[in-house]
Amino acid sequence: MAENINANVEYNESDIQVLEGLEAVRKRPGMYIGSTSSKGLHHLVYEIVANSMDEAMAGRCDSIEIVVRKDNSIVVKDNGGGIPVGIHPKMGIPTVEVVHTVLHAGGKFGGGAYSVSGGLHGVGASVVNALSEYLEVEVSRDGHIYRQRYERGVTVTPLEIIGDTDQTGTKTTFKPDPEIFEDVVFDFDIMLSMYREMAFLNKGIKITLIDERPEEKIVKNLCYEGGIVSFVQYLNRNKEVLHENVIYIEGGKDDSSVEIAMQYNDGYTENIYSYANDIATTEGGTHMTGFKSAITKVINDYGRKYNFIKENDKNLAGEDVREGLTAIISVKLTNPQYEGQTKTKLGNSEIRNLVENVVTEKLESFLEENPSVARIILEKCLTASRAREAARKARELTRRKSVLESASLPGKLADCSEKDPSICEIFIVEGDSAGGSAKQGRDRRIQAILPLWGKMMNVEKSRMDKVYKNEKLTPVIMALGTSIGDDFDISKLRYNKVIIMADADVDGSHIRTLLLTFFFRYMRPLVEKGHIYIAQPPLFKIAKGKEELYAFDEKEVSKIIQEKGWKKEDVNIQRFKGLGEMNPEQLWETTMNPATRMMKKVEMEDAVAADEIFTILMGDKVDPRKEFIHNYARTVTDLDV
């Protein structure tokens, strides 16, 4: 038994640390903003903007401006009521100071100033303050402009009046602390996607997003009078829609309300996004359950009433009814209850009943009043049902084949010996040659190898029955063990890491994109839960004498030669054209050894943006793809020709 180094150390009262003020936030920032990576950095801005949006939902604000300044500091300005500046009765200091320096201090607990609010825990402004090099707040209210400054969460100036005004609102300027964050450079595209979504969800609220860092500053005015109807039109803009007008449904009860916008396209996947008080509930919840239940019942009832579904036919399944559906579900409520701290799944039971009743009543009326649209929708659903039945037969055939072959795993799979999925990984390898090297070079205990030859189908243009029949994708489905689509079960995943290992050229990039499209469309939880990785094989081998080093690009080659003090003409530089050129030892050393390899983890920060990219790159429409290539061609840094 290993010796416990703490066994002889006394544990007493002095070992109990009390972190005062905002020290706890700086000590454990991940607990409050998720991470100190790019995601956490952008979350800081969101917290401040969410406060302004709460003012908008309360009816006191209609304009929010967000500015990224040249030094990557942020300015958020609104025309709301302004944070109260009077002395707080309990704390004895200005209320604006309480908001910025005390955790769990906010106006959103009692439901008075904010009957509907995205922020529940009162940690927004104070957490941003704690994690910023500095934060300065200016409040316009009561005829004056007030200002106070903080540095790393500590108040450094008293609240002072710096001018007079007849306006109201709050202006917050802050700069994220480089001592906390891995990188303090904001990504304008991430911000644009985030606040465009917020503008869609809040009809008529103007959000102005400005980037002052380029030579010519970028200004984006985001305001959508159509609200979530405009959102659905935006999501479907690169798709062929089946009916021109978006179906809009709204209703409410007591202090809760629901808005739904929906439109069918000719695609084979559903894209339903749900929100509670403007917060994306990526894991769904009671509002999503109510919607799915109601739409399935309404369409089946209509189909039977008008003989689209014959007397002896089975009802349409939920997945049939949702094929090709783009929908936004937005609920507003006074006391949202979430499952888990991340606010990604709504738990209020009364919201399910509200959504179910509103959708049932309003969608029934819409179908009765618009028989031509109803016919289009029913025909789409019935076609999906027939395809699902074909997929079931193809799936059963796949299972029968595997039993006849006395193996439930694909023949080319070189499996690992370990049976605990949590420590196992599978490499999906491009080509038999590279697959052979990978099989010889791997750690057989925990690493499985599945070679794929040639390019698989583009699932963006195919239904599930075609996927099950595809000889390139079937081995992947069988090897992972989770099934796909509505049958997907992540508990049956046989490997914790699913690693795509393709050549570092155009064909390899295409294969990676095809596989990622497949995982996103048919095994999305693998992406959401962080199981998908991309291997990073080196492009170059640099050899001098017996010393061999590897580099991922030409810049790194130059750096290695310079650091070693070598002359370029004395060095042998080999560019690998593919994984198959590496022997097993090289492949293990550079790409597969967990102790030395580099891999990219595929994460999904924005499901809406991800869907848009896959639709553009892999969908039927050519013009959006041309536009995408035109817009981003300048950013390509390494392209084989």
C-alpha positions as CSV (number, residue, x, y, z in Angstrom):
1,M,0.0,0.0,0.0
2,A,1.4,3.4,-0.9
3,E,2.4,5.7,2.0
4,N,-0.1,8.5,2.7
5,I,2.0,11.6,2.9
6,N,-0.7,13.4,4.9
7,A,-1.0,10.7,7.6
8,N,1.2,12.4,10.1
9,V,0.0,16.0,9.5
10,E,-2.4,17.4,12.1
11,Y,-5.8,18.6,10.8
12,N,-7.1,21.4,12.9
13,E,-9.2,24.6,12.9
14,S,-6.6,26.6,11.0
15,D,-6.9,24.3,8.0
16,I,-10.5,25.5,7.3
17,Q,-10.2,28.4,4.8
18,V,-12.9,31.1,4.6
19,L,-12.8,32.8,1.2
20,E,-14.2,36.3,1.7
21,G,-15.9,38.5,-0.8
22,L,-15.2,37.4,-4.3
23,E,-12.0,35.4,-3.5
24,A,-14.0,32.2,-4.1
25,V,-14.7,33.2,-7.6
26,R,-11.1,33.9,-8.5
27,K,-10.0,30.7,-6.7
28,R,-12.5,28.4,-8.6
29,P,-13.7,30.4,-11.7
30,G,-14.9,27.2,-13.4
31,M,-17.6,26.8,-10.8
32,Y,-19.2,30.1,-11.9
33,I,-18.6,30.4,-15.6
34,G,-17.9,26.8,-16.7
35,S,-14.3,27.2,-17.7
36,T,-11.4,29.7,-18.3
37,S,-11.3,28.9,-22.0
38,S,-12.9,30.8,-24.8
39,K,-16.3,29.6,-23.6
40,G,-15.9,31.1,-20.2
41,L,-14.4,34.3,-21.6
42,H,-17.5,34.9,-23.8
43,H,-19.8,34.0,-20.9
44,L,-18.6,37.1,-19.1
45,V,-20.1,39.3,-21.8
46,Y,-23.3,37.3,-21.8
47,E,-23.8,37.8,-18.0
48,I,-23.7,41.6,-18.4
49,V,-25.9,41.6,-21.5
50,A,-28.4,39.2,-19.8
51,N,-28.8,41.9,-17.1
52,S,-29.7,44.4,-19.8
53,M,-32.0,42.0,-21.5
54,D,-33.8,41.4,-18.2
55,E,-34.5,45.1,-18.2
56,A,-35.9,44.7,-21.7
57,M,-38.2,41.8,-20.6
58,A,-39.4,44.0,-17.8
59,G,-40.3,46.7,-20.3
60,R,-37.7,49.3,-19.3
61,C,-35.2,48.9,-22.1
62,D,-35.3,48.6,-25.9
63,S,-31.7,49.2,-26.9
64,I,-28.5,47.4,-26.0
65,E,-25.0,48.2,-27.4
66,I,-22.1,45.8,-27.1
67,V,-18.6,47.0,-28.1
68,V,-15.3,45.1,-28.4
69,R,-12.6,47.7,-28.0
70,K,-9.2,47.5,-29.5
71,D,-7.6,46.2,-26.3
72,N,-10.2,43.4,-26.0
73,S,-12.1,45.3,-23.3
74,I,-15.9,45.2,-23.5
75,V,-18.5,48.0,-23.2
76,V,-22.2,47.1,-22.6
77,K,-24.6,49.9,-22.6
78,D,-28.4,49.9,-22.2
79,N,-31.2,52.4,-21.9
80,G,-32.9,50.6,-19.0
81,G,-33.8,51.9,-15.6
82,G,-30.3,51.9,-14.3
83,I,-29.0,49.9,-11.3
84,P,-30.2,51.5,-8.0
85,V,-27.5,53.7,-6.4
86,G,-29.0,54.4,-3.0
87,I,-27.6,53.0,0.2
88,H,-28.6,49.4,0.6
89,P,-30.6,49.0,3.8
90,K,-28.8,45.8,4.9
91,M,-25.3,46.2,3.6
92,G,-24.8,49.9,4.3
93,I,-23.1,50.7,1.0
94,P,-24.5,51.8,-2.4
95,T,-26.7,49.2,-4.0
96,V,-24.8,49.3,-7.2
97,E,-21.7,48.3,-5.2
98,V,-23.6,45.4,-3.6
99,V,-24.6,44.1,-7.0
100,H,-20.9,44.1,-8.2
101,T,-19.1,42.9,-5.0
102,V,-21.5,40.5,-3.2
103,L,-22.3,37.1,-4.6
104,H,-26.0,36.1,-4.8
105,A,-27.1,39.8,-4.6
106,G,-29.7,40.7,-7.2
107,G,-33.2,41.9,-8.0
108,K,-34.4,38.6,-9.4
109,F,-35.3,36.6,-6.3
110,G,-38.5,38.1,-5.2
111,G,-40.2,38.6,-8.6
112,G,-40.9,42.3,-7.9
113,A,-38.6,44.3,-10.2
114,Y,-38.2,41.3,-12.6
115,S,-41.3,39.1,-13.0
116,V,-39.4,37.2,-15.7
117,S,-35.7,36.9,-15.7
118,G,-32.8,34.8,-17.2
119,G,-30.6,35.3,-14.2
120,L,-31.6,33.5,-11.0
121,H,-28.6,33.2,-8.8
122,G,-27.5,36.8,-8.5
123,V,-23.9,36.0,-9.5
124,G,-23.7,37.7,-12.9
125,A,-22.2,41.2,-12.4
126,S,-20.2,40.2,-9.3
127,V,-18.6,37.2,-11.0
128,V,-17.7,39.3,-14.1
129,N,-16.2,41.9,-11.7
130,A,-14.2,39.2,-9.8
131,L,-12.7,37.8,-13.0
132,S,-11.9,41.2,-14.6
133,E,-8.6,43.2,-14.5
134,Y,-10.9,46.1,-14.0
135,L,-14.6,46.9,-14.2
136,E,-16.2,50.4,-14.4
137,V,-19.9,51.0,-14.1
138,E,-21.8,54.1,-15.0
139,V,-25.4,54.5,-14.0
140,S,-27.8,57.1,-15.4
141,R,-30.8,57.7,-13.2
142,D,-32.4,60.2,-10.9
143,G,-31.0,63.0,-13.1
144,H,-27.4,62.1,-12.5
145,I,-24.6,60.0,-13.9
146,Y,-22.9,57.9,-11.3
147,R,-19.6,56.0,-11.6
148,Q,-17.6,53.5,-9.6
149,R,-14.5,51.4,-10.5
150,Y,-13.3,48.0,-9.3
151,E,-10.1,46.1,-9.9
152,R,-10.2,42.3,-9.7
153,G,-13.4,42.5,-7.7
154,V,-12.2,45.1,-5.2
155,T,-13.8,48.5,-5.0
156,V,-11.1,51.2,-5.8
157,T,-13.2,54.4,-6.0
158,P,-16.3,55.5,-4.1
159,L,-19.5,56.0,-6.0
160,E,-19.4,59.5,-7.4
161,I,-21.6,61.8,-9.5
162,I,-19.8,62.7,-12.7
163,G,-22.5,64.6,-14.5
164,D,-26.2,65.3,-15.0
165,T,-28.6,63.7,-17.5
166,D,-32.2,63.2,-18.3
167,Q,-31.5,59.7,-19.6
168,T,-31.6,56.3,-17.7
169,G,-29.5,53.2,-18.2
170,T,-26.4,51.3,-17.3
171,K,-23.0,51.3,-19.0
172,T,-20.5,48.6,-17.9
173,T,-16.8,48.5,-19.1
174,F,-14.6,45.6,-18.2
175,K,-11.4,43.9,-19.3
176,P,-11.1,40.1,-18.6
177,D,-8.2,39.2,-16.3
178,P,-5.3,37.6,-18.2
179,E,-4.3,36.0,-14.9
180,I,-7.5,34.0,-15.0
181,F,-8.2,33.3,-18.7
182,E,-6.1,31.2,-21.1
183,D,-6.7,33.8,-23.8
184,V,-8.5,37.2,-23.6
185,V,-9.1,37.7,-27.3
186,F,-12.8,37.8,-28.2
187,D,-14.2,35.9,-31.2
188,F,-16.6,38.3,-33.0
189,D,-18.3,35.5,-34.9
190,I,-19.2,33.7,-31.6
191,M,-20.6,36.9,-30.2
192,L,-22.6,37.7,-33.4
193,S,-24.2,34.2,-33.3
194,M,-25.0,34.6,-29.6
195,Y,-26.6,38.0,-29.7
196,R,-28.4,37.5,-33.0
197,E,-30.1,34.6,-31.2
198,M,-31.0,36.8,-28.3
199,A,-32.4,39.5,-30.6
200,F,-34.6,36.9,-32.4
201,L,-36.0,35.8,-29.0
202,N,-36.9,39.3,-28.0
203,K,-39.1,40.9,-30.7
204,G,-38.3,44.5,-31.5
205,I,-35.3,44.9,-29.0
206,K,-32.4,46.5,-30.8
207,I,-28.9,45.0,-30.1
208,T,-26.0,46.7,-31.7
209,L,-22.7,44.8,-31.8
210,I,-19.5,46.7,-32.7
211,D,-16.0,45.4,-33.2
212,E,-13.4,48.3,-33.0
213,R,-10.4,46.0,-33.5
214,P,-10.2,45.9,-37.4
215,E,-8.9,48.9,-39.3
216,E,-12.5,49.5,-40.4
217,K,-14.7,48.8,-37.5
218,I,-17.6,46.3,-37.9
219,V,-21.1,47.3,-36.9
220,K,-24.0,44.8,-36.8
221,N,-27.5,46.0,-36.0
222,L,-29.6,43.1,-34.8
223,C,-33.3,43.8,-34.5
224,Y,-36.1,41.5,-35.6
225,E,-39.7,42.7,-35.5
226,G,-40.8,39.2,-36.5
227,G,-39.2,37.7,-33.4
228,I,-39.0,33.9,-33.5
229,V,-40.8,33.8,-36.9
230,S,-37.8,35.6,-38.3
231,F,-35.6,33.1,-36.4
232,V,-37.2,30.1,-38.2
233,Q,-36.9,31.9,-41.5
234,Y,-33.2,32.6,-40.8
235,L,-32.6,28.9,-39.9
236,N,-34.3,27.7,-43.0
237,R,-32.8,30.2,-45.4
238,N,-30.4,27.7,-46.9
239,K,-33.0,25.0,-47.1
240,E,-36.0,24.2,-49.4
241,V,-39.1,25.0,-47.4
242,L,-42.3,23.0,-48.0
243,H,-44.7,25.9,-47.1
244,E,-44.0,29.5,-47.4
245,N,-45.4,31.0,-44.2
246,V,-44.0,30.1,-40.8
247,I,-46.7,28.6,-38.4
248,Y,-46.8,30.9,-35.3
249,I,-48.5,29.8,-32.1
250,E,-48.7,31.7,-28.8
251,G,-50.6,31.5,-25.6
252,G,-50.3,31.9,-21.8
253,K,-51.7,31.2,-18.4
254,D,-51.2,33.2,-15.2
255,D,-47.6,34.6,-15.3
256,S,-46.4,32.1,-17.9
257,S,-46.4,32.4,-21.7
258,V,-45.3,30.3,-24.7
259,E,-44.4,31.2,-28.2
260,I,-43.7,28.7,-30.9
261,A,-42.7,29.1,-34.6
262,M,-42.4,26.2,-36.9
263,Q,-41.8,25.4,-40.6
264,Y,-41.1,22.2,-42.5
265,N,-38.3,21.8,-45.0
266,D,-37.4,19.0,-47.4
267,G,-34.5,17.8,-45.2
268,Y,-34.4,14.6,-43.1
269,T,-33.4,15.9,-39.7
270,E,-35.3,17.9,-37.1
271,N,-34.0,21.1,-35.7
272,I,-36.0,22.1,-32.6
273,Y,-34.5,24.7,-30.3
274,S,-36.0,25.5,-26.9
275,Y,-35.6,28.4,-24.6
276,A,-36.8,29.4,-21.1
277,N,-36.5,33.1,-20.3
278,D,-34.0,33.5,-23.2
279,I,-31.7,30.7,-21.9
280,A,-31.1,27.9,-24.3
281,T,-32.3,24.7,-22.8
282,T,-30.1,22.4,-24.9
283,E,-31.3,19.3,-23.1
284,G,-34.9,20.2,-23.6
285,G,-37.3,19.7,-20.7
286,T,-41.0,19.9,-20.0
287,H,-41.7,22.6,-22.7
288,M,-40.0,20.4,-25.3
289,T,-41.9,17.3,-24.1
290,G,-45.2,19.1,-24.2
291,F,-44.5,20.3,-27.7
292,K,-43.5,16.9,-29.1
293,S,-46.5,15.2,-27.5
294,A,-49.0,17.7,-28.8
295,I,-47.7,17.9,-32.4
296,T,-47.6,14.1,-32.7
297,K,-51.2,13.8,-31.5
298,V,-52.6,16.7,-33.5
299,I,-51.1,15.5,-36.8
300,N,-52.2,11.9,-36.2
301,D,-55.8,13.1,-35.3
302,Y,-55.9,15.2,-38.5
303,G,-54.5,12.4,-40.6
304,R,-57.2,10.0,-39.4
305,K,-60.0,12.5,-39.7
306,Y,-59.2,13.2,-43.3
307,N,-58.2,9.6,-44.2
308,F,-54.5,10.3,-44.8
309,I,-53.9,7.5,-42.3
310,K,-56.0,4.5,-43.1
311,E,-58.1,2.7,-40.5
312,N,-55.8,-0.3,-40.2
313,D,-52.5,1.7,-40.4
314,K,-50.3,2.5,-37.4
315,N,-50.1,6.0,-36.1
316,L,-47.3,8.2,-37.2
317,A,-44.4,8.1,-34.7
318,G,-43.0,11.3,-33.2
319,E,-39.8,11.1,-35.4
320,D,-42.0,10.9,-38.5
321,V,-43.9,14.0,-37.5
322,R,-40.7,15.9,-36.8
323,E,-38.7,15.0,-39.9
324,G,-37.6,18.2,-41.7
325,L,-39.2,20.4,-39.0
326,T,-37.5,23.6,-37.8
327,A,-39.1,25.0,-34.7
328,I,-38.4,27.5,-31.9
329,I,-40.1,27.0,-28.5
330,S,-39.7,30.0,-26.2
331,V,-41.4,30.1,-22.8
332,K,-41.3,32.9,-20.2
333,L,-42.1,32.1,-16.6
334,T,-41.6,33.7,-13.2
335,N,-40.0,30.8,-11.3
336,P,-38.1,28.5,-13.7
337,Q,-36.8,25.3,-12.2
338,Y,-33.9,23.6,-14.0
339,E,-32.5,20.1,-13.7
340,G,-28.8,20.6,-12.9
341,Q,-26.8,23.8,-12.3
342,T,-26.1,24.5,-16.0
343,K,-29.8,25.5,-16.7
344,T,-29.9,23.2,-19.8
345,K,-33.1,21.3,-18.9
346,L,-36.4,22.9,-17.8
347,G,-38.2,21.0,-15.0
348,N,-41.5,23.0,-14.4
349,S,-44.3,20.4,-14.8
350,E,-47.0,23.1,-15.3
351,I,-45.2,24.3,-18.4
352,R,-45.7,20.9,-20.1
353,N,-49.4,21.3,-19.7
354,L,-49.4,24.9,-20.9
355,V,-47.4,24.1,-24.1
356,E,-49.4,20.9,-24.8
357,N,-52.7,22.7,-24.5
358,V,-51.7,25.8,-26.5
359,V,-50.1,23.7,-29.3
360,T,-53.1,21.3,-29.5
361,E,-55.7,24.1,-29.7
362,K,-53.7,26.5,-32.1
363,L,-52.2,23.8,-34.4
364,E,-55.6,22.0,-34.8
365,S,-57.1,25.4,-35.9
366,F,-54.2,26.1,-38.3
367,L,-54.5,22.7,-40.1
368,E,-58.3,23.1,-40.4
369,E,-57.9,26.6,-41.8
370,N,-55.0,25.8,-44.1
371,P,-55.8,22.4,-45.8
372,S,-53.2,22.8,-48.6
373,V,-50.4,23.3,-46.0
374,A,-51.9,20.4,-43.9
375,R,-51.7,18.1,-46.9
376,I,-48.0,19.0,-47.6
377,I,-47.2,18.3,-43.9
378,L,-49.1,15.0,-43.8
379,E,-47.4,13.8,-47.0
380,K,-44.0,14.6,-45.6
381,C,-44.8,12.8,-42.4
382,L,-46.1,9.7,-44.2
383,T,-43.1,9.6,-46.5
384,A,-40.9,9.7,-43.4
385,S,-42.9,6.9,-41.8
386,R,-42.4,4.6,-44.9
387,A,-38.6,5.4,-44.8
388,R,-38.5,4.6,-41.1
389,E,-40.1,1.3,-41.7
390,A,-37.5,0.6,-44.5
391,A,-34.8,1.7,-42.0
392,R,-36.1,-0.8,-39.4
393,K,-36.0,-3.6,-42.0
394,A,-32.4,-2.6,-43.0
395,R,-31.4,-2.5,-39.3
396,E,-32.9,-5.9,-38.7
397,L,-31.1,-7.2,-41.8
398,T,-27.8,-5.8,-40.5
399,R,-28.4,-7.5,-37.1
400,R,-29.3,-10.8,-38.8
401,K,-26.2,-10.7,-41.0
402,S,-24.0,-10.1,-37.9
403,V,-25.6,-13.1,-36.2
404,L,-25.1,-15.3,-39.3
405,E,-21.5,-14.2,-39.4
406,S,-21.2,-15.2,-35.7
407,A,-19.9,-11.8,-34.8
408,S,-21.8,-8.7,-33.7
409,L,-18.8,-6.5,-34.7
410,P,-17.6,-5.5,-38.2
411,G,-15.0,-7.8,-39.6
412,K,-12.3,-5.2,-40.1
413,L,-12.5,-4.0,-36.5
414,A,-9.4,-4.8,-34.5
415,D,-10.9,-4.5,-31.0
416,C,-9.1,-3.8,-27.7
417,S,-8.9,-6.4,-24.9
418,E,-10.2,-4.0,-22.2
419,K,-14.0,-4.2,-21.5
420,D,-14.4,-1.0,-19.5
421,P,-15.6,1.5,-22.1
422,S,-14.5,4.5,-19.9
423,I,-10.8,3.8,-20.7
424,C,-11.2,2.5,-24.2
425,E,-10.8,4.4,-27.5
426,I,-11.4,3.6,-31.1
427,F,-9.5,5.1,-34.1
428,I,-11.6,5.4,-37.3
429,V,-8.7,5.3,-39.8
430,E,-8.7,6.4,-43.4
431,G,-7.4,3.5,-45.6
432,D,-6.3,-0.1,-45.2
433,S,-2.6,0.9,-45.3
434,A,-2.8,3.3,-42.4
435,G,-5.2,0.9,-40.6
436,G,-2.5,-1.8,-40.9
437,S,0.2,0.5,-39.3
438,A,-2.3,1.6,-36.6
439,K,-3.1,-2.0,-35.7
440,Q,0.6,-2.8,-35.3
441,G,1.5,0.3,-33.4
442,R,-1.4,0.6,-31.0
443,D,-1.8,-0.2,-27.4
444,R,-3.9,-3.4,-27.9
445,R,-5.3,-3.2,-24.3
446,I,-7.3,0.0,-24.7
447,Q,-7.1,1.0,-28.4
448,A,-9.3,-0.4,-31.1
449,I,-8.8,0.3,-34.9
450,L,-11.5,0.5,-37.5
451,P,-10.1,1.1,-41.0
452,L,-12.5,2.7,-43.6
453,W,-11.7,2.5,-47.3
454,G,-12.9,5.4,-49.5
455,K,-15.4,8.1,-48.8
456,M,-18.7,7.4,-47.1
457,M,-22.1,8.8,-48.1
458,N,-23.1,12.4,-47.3
459,V,-25.9,11.8,-44.8
460,E,-27.1,15.4,-45.1
461,K,-28.8,14.3,-48.3
462,S,-30.0,10.8,-47.2
463,R,-32.7,9.3,-45.0
464,M,-31.9,6.8,-42.2
465,D,-32.8,3.7,-44.3
466,K,-30.0,4.6,-46.8
467,V,-27.6,5.1,-43.8
468,Y,-28.2,1.6,-42.6
469,K,-27.6,0.2,-46.0
470,N,-24.3,2.1,-46.5
471,E,-21.3,-0.3,-46.4
472,K,-19.0,2.5,-45.2
473,L,-21.2,3.7,-42.3
474,T,-22.6,0.3,-41.1
475,P,-19.3,-0.7,-39.6
476,V,-19.1,2.5,-37.6
477,I,-22.6,2.0,-36.3
478,M,-21.9,-1.6,-35.3
479,A,-18.5,-0.8,-33.7
480,L,-19.8,2.0,-31.5
481,G,-22.8,0.0,-30.4
482,T,-25.2,2.9,-29.7
483,S,-27.4,2.7,-32.8
484,I,-28.5,5.9,-34.4
485,G,-31.3,8.5,-34.6
486,D,-34.2,8.0,-32.1
487,D,-32.8,4.5,-31.2
488,F,-29.5,6.1,-30.1
489,D,-28.5,5.0,-26.6
490,I,-25.3,6.5,-25.2
491,S,-25.1,4.0,-22.4
492,K,-24.2,1.3,-24.9
493,L,-21.2,3.3,-26.2
494,R,-18.2,0.9,-26.3
495,Y,-15.5,3.5,-26.4
496,N,-15.1,6.7,-24.4
497,K,-13.0,8.4,-27.2
498,V,-14.0,8.1,-30.8
499,I,-11.0,9.4,-32.8
500,I,-11.1,10.3,-36.5
501,M,-7.7,9.7,-38.0
502,A,-7.4,10.8,-41.6
503,D,-4.7,12.2,-43.9
504,A,-3.7,15.8,-43.5
505,D,-4.8,16.7,-47.1
506,V,-8.0,17.7,-48.9
507,D,-9.3,14.2,-49.2
508,G,-8.7,13.6,-45.5
509,S,-10.5,16.8,-44.6
510,H,-13.4,15.7,-46.7
511,I,-13.6,12.4,-44.9
512,R,-13.4,14.1,-41.5
513,T,-16.3,16.4,-42.6
514,L,-18.4,13.5,-43.8
515,L,-17.9,11.6,-40.5
516,L,-18.6,14.7,-38.5
517,T,-21.8,15.3,-40.5
518,F,-22.8,11.7,-39.7
519,F,-22.1,12.1,-35.9
520,F,-23.9,15.5,-35.7
521,R,-27.0,14.4,-37.6
522,Y,-27.4,10.8,-36.3
523,M,-25.3,10.5,-33.1
524,R,-25.4,14.1,-31.8
525,P,-25.0,13.2,-28.1
526,L,-21.5,11.9,-28.9
527,V,-20.6,15.4,-29.9
528,E,-22.5,17.1,-27.1
529,K,-20.9,14.9,-24.4
530,G,-17.4,15.4,-25.8
531,H,-16.7,11.8,-27.1
532,I,-15.5,12.8,-30.6
533,Y,-11.8,13.7,-31.3
534,I,-9.7,14.4,-34.3
535,A,-6.2,13.0,-34.4
536,Q,-3.3,15.4,-35.3
537,P,-0.7,13.4,-37.3
538,P,2.4,15.4,-38.1
539,L,3.0,16.6,-41.7
540,F,6.8,16.6,-41.5
541,K,9.7,14.6,-40.2
542,I,13.0,16.5,-39.6
543,A,16.1,14.3,-39.4
544,K,19.7,15.1,-38.8
545,G,22.0,12.2,-38.1
546,K,20.2,9.8,-35.7
547,E,17.9,12.5,-34.3
548,E,14.4,12.6,-35.6
549,L,11.7,15.2,-34.8
550,Y,8.2,15.9,-36.1
551,A,6.3,19.0,-37.0
552,F,2.7,19.8,-37.8
553,D,3.4,22.7,-40.2
554,E,6.1,24.5,-42.0
555,K,6.3,27.2,-39.3
556,E,7.1,24.5,-36.8
557,V,9.7,23.1,-39.1
558,S,11.5,26.4,-39.2
559,K,11.2,26.8,-35.4
560,I,12.7,23.4,-34.7
561,I,15.7,24.0,-37.1
562,Q,16.3,27.4,-35.5
563,E,16.1,26.1,-31.9
564,K,18.5,23.2,-32.7
565,G,20.9,25.6,-34.4
566,W,20.9,23.5,-37.6
567,K,21.3,24.6,-41.1
568,K,18.4,23.8,-43.4
569,E,20.6,22.3,-46.1
570,D,22.1,19.8,-43.6
571,V,18.6,18.6,-42.5
572,N,16.5,15.9,-44.2
573,I,12.9,17.1,-44.2
574,Q,10.3,14.5,-45.2
575,R,6.6,15.5,-45.9
576,F,4.2,12.7,-45.2
577,K,1.7,12.5,-47.9
578,G,-0.5,10.2,-45.8
579,L,-0.8,8.1,-42.7
580,G,0.2,5.0,-44.7
581,E,3.7,6.4,-45.1
582,M,4.4,6.1,-41.4
583,N,5.6,2.9,-40.0
584,P,3.8,1.6,-36.8
585,E,6.4,3.0,-34.4
586,Q,6.2,6.5,-36.0
587,L,2.4,6.4,-35.9
588,W,2.4,5.4,-32.3
589,E,5.0,7.9,-31.3
590,T,3.4,10.9,-33.1
591,T,-0.3,10.3,-33.2
592,M,-1.5,7.5,-30.9
593,N,0.5,7.5,-27.7
594,P,-1.7,9.1,-25.1
595,A,1.4,10.5,-23.3
596,T,2.8,12.4,-26.3
597,R,0.0,12.9,-28.9
598,M,-2.0,16.0,-29.8
599,M,-5.7,15.7,-30.5
600,K,-8.5,18.1,-31.1
601,K,-11.6,17.6,-29.1
602,V,-14.8,18.3,-31.0
603,E,-17.1,20.5,-28.9
604,M,-20.4,22.1,-29.8
605,E,-20.7,25.6,-28.4
606,D,-23.6,26.7,-30.6
607,A,-26.0,24.1,-32.0
608,V,-27.7,26.7,-34.3
609,A,-24.4,27.7,-35.8
610,A,-23.3,24.1,-36.2
611,D,-26.5,23.2,-38.0
612,E,-26.1,26.2,-40.3
613,I,-22.5,25.2,-41.2
614,F,-23.4,21.6,-42.0
615,T,-26.4,22.7,-44.1
616,I,-24.2,25.1,-46.1
617,L,-21.3,22.7,-46.6
618,M,-23.2,19.4,-47.1
619,G,-26.7,20.4,-48.3
620,D,-28.2,20.6,-51.7
621,K,-28.1,24.3,-52.3
622,V,-25.0,25.5,-54.2
623,D,-25.3,29.3,-53.8
624,P,-24.8,29.4,-50.0
625,R,-21.8,27.1,-50.4
626,K,-20.3,29.4,-53.0
627,E,-20.9,32.4,-50.7
628,F,-19.3,30.6,-47.8
629,I,-16.2,29.8,-49.9
630,H,-16.0,33.4,-51.2
631,N,-16.3,34.8,-47.6
632,Y,-13.7,32.5,-46.0
633,A,-11.2,31.7,-48.8
634,R,-8.8,34.3,-47.5
635,T,-8.5,32.5,-44.1
636,V,-7.3,29.2,-45.6
637,T,-3.7,28.7,-44.5
638,D,-2.9,25.2,-45.8
639,L,-4.5,23.8,-48.9
640,D,-3.1,21.0,-51.1
641,V,-3.0,21.8,-54.8
